[in-house]
Amino acid sequence: MKVVINADACTGQGRCFGIAPELFDFDDLGNGVVKGDGTVTPELVEKARLAEANCPEHAISIEE
Amino acid sequence: MSIKPPVEDFATDWDHTDPAWVANPYPIWDELREKCPVAHTNRYGGGWFPSTYELVSAVANDTDNFTSRTVVIGNGRPGEDAPPAPIGVAPPISSDPPFHHIARRLILPAFSPGVVNTIETFVREYCGKLLDNVSAQEIVNGGSDYAQYIPVAVIRQMLGFPEKDDDLFRHFVHIVLEGIDEPDLEKRIADFEPIRIYIEDQVQDHIDNPRDDLTSYLLNAEIAGSKLLPEHIFGTMILVLVAGIDTTWSGIASSLYHLATNPKDLERLVNEPELMPLAVEEFLRFYSPVTMARLVKEDFDFNGCPMKKDDWLLLGFPAANRDPKAFEDADKFIIDRKINRHVAFGLGIHRCAGSNLARMEMRVAIEEFIKRYPKFTLAAGDADSVTWSQGQVRGARNLPLTITK
């Protein structure tokens, strides 16, 4: 499982790196970026799904 | 302020300054969502109010049909003398694409989470000082003793204005905020003059003595190799004052209002401080402070509504955040709500640039307050004395709290 951010949709709402700092970081503009290659380890699955479900811009997706 | 007739039907004659809306807008929005998802008014020269999450999202993301030239509803239209799109009076909030993108990229780094983290300690210490000042009082006013001071000090600190000017700066901020609703342009300009002079002095001081703050950042910033025009710098500084103060003040005070009136939530937050991030998002959803406005660019049909050029569009993020189609138990405050796609900071290209700062201020202000006062209620017999601000920023203003042991 991997998390992906659609950079065109992200406006820097900041929810993803607030919910799952293990998976997401922010850039100089405050937009969300995926850490590493976005691989979600089993203990982070719930956080990944919450990050996806809380993004107001629907910018996060999960590739199974 | 002019006397206006009370609203009898919000679907055809809405007014966001009507006393019923100011006191408790939520039942009005619930009814509109059921009956008439896009309400109309002839007040303010004509305007529309979508009340659902879906329609608010559609407007926020439609910069082709809606302009941000003016984002605060007033009597009359901005007129031909208003600064034109795309730059507008206070870039980037008043800017449309493509200039918006440039002005926004310019200021975002100054409000990024990394920068916000560096001032958290300042905010925490400042909150502690405010609480020290009222430690002898039996009744603490969560609004006028506490919440209102915090964002003023934060913005003054970020702009790099002298700490000794705190009282003067707060006075100026009040004039600016009151000026938003002042219909008399000449009076507004006259009231504004001392602020313009003060800010120009501060800017000159930063030109002479550059330092690491937002004012020097704006002075050094460049667009396509050129420094910003003075009116761009001034406009952005005014934007920071207008957008960053009564909004966050409202968020903090409304959160304290909730905790004072919901002792179980207060107890849970005191005992389970790890809930704070979820609680802050729910405070933001349930008590969303900010409503924006747009102007219709050209005649067009929106959701079956014949919108005319220069009609107002009241962009009710707080109403969207209470839409039961978008939130389970939308009318209930759930302190550990896990799925909460709220739009308190707006959506799309105009997402609040200061959202990271606002979140941090709310979290720290609430943390420090409940650490000092783990138990408090509305002052006895004073429930009716709680007041809410009128206009496009909603929040508790007078909030007398009895501290209990």
Contacts between the chains, C-beta under 8 A, distances in Angstrom:
chain1	res1	chain2	res2	distance
A	11	B	347	7.4
A	11	B	348	6.2
A	11	B	349	6.6
A	11	B	351	4.1
A	12	B	108	6.9
A	12	B	351	6.2
A	12	B	355	7.7
A	13	B	345	6.6
A	13	B	351	6.0
A	13	B	355	6.9
A	14	B	113	6.5
A	14	B	355	6.1
A	14	B	356	5.5
A	14	B	359	7.3
A	15	B	281	7.8
A	17	B	113	7.2
A	18	B	277	6.2
A	18	B	359	7.9
A	19	B	277	7.9
A	26	B	112	6.6
A	26	B	113	5.1
A	26	B	114	7.4
A	27	B	112	8.0
A	28	B	108	7.8
A	28	B	109	5.1
A	28	B	112	6.1
A	28	B	114	7.8
A	29	B	105	6.6
A	29	B	108	4.2
A	29	B	109	6.3
A	29	B	112	6.5
A	30	B	108	5.6
A	30	B	109	7.9
A	30	B	111	6.7
A	30	B	112	4.2
A	30	B	113	5.9
A	30	B	356	6.1
A	50	B	338	6.1
A	50	B	339	7.2
A	53	B	339	4.8
A	53	B	341	6.9
A	54	B	281	7.8
A	54	B	339	6.4
A	54	B	340	6.0
A	54	B	341	5.6
A	55	B	341	6.9
A	56	B	341	5.2
A	56	B	342	6.8
A	56	B	343	5.3
A	56	B	345	7.9
A	56	B	347	5.9
A	57	B	347	6.7
A	57	B	348	7.5
A	57	B	351	7.9
